[in-house]
Amino acid sequence: MCGRHGSVSRQAERADCSRQTVYDHAQRLVQTLAAHDQERQAWERERAQLEVKRDQLQQQLQQSVVVGAEELERFAVNCQAMGVSLRQAEELLRTLLPAKRVPDSTTMGRWTKAAGQRAGKVLAALDPVCAPRVKTLCIDEIFFGG
């Protein structure tokens, strides 16, 4: 279309069609390319938006803490060991987790009871071995004052 005088006529002869057909095909090609260009630009905008969203999610992930069933159970047991009531532990968890993820105090009570039973078995084996050393330690502590 932009060649020398007569280039459209030569192209029409090579394609065995009229000059108007060459012009029509050129017009359709321009329209098709414009549509593809708009589509490509839309994809590029969408890609840019997705990259921003990905970056935001990565930042959130870096600040997040995984709180699974094991962590919840450990939290409940540690709270009980520190003298925090199960209802208080439940309330503390509500400040961090969605309500549907917070176990109720009865569930946490079962967890702490099971942990206490496991600890009891270990202590039953350790107490006879450690008792003489603990008595000596207590006497030394009292006698030497710390």
Secondary structure, DSSP 4 states (H G I P E B T S, - for coil): --SSTTHHHHHHHHHTS-HHHHHHHHHHHHHHHHHHHHHHHHHHHHHHHHHHHHHHHHHHHHH-----HHHHHHHHHHHHHTT--HHHHHHHHHTTS-GGGSPPHHHHHHHHHHHHHHHHHHHHHHHHHHHHHHHHHHHHHHHHT-
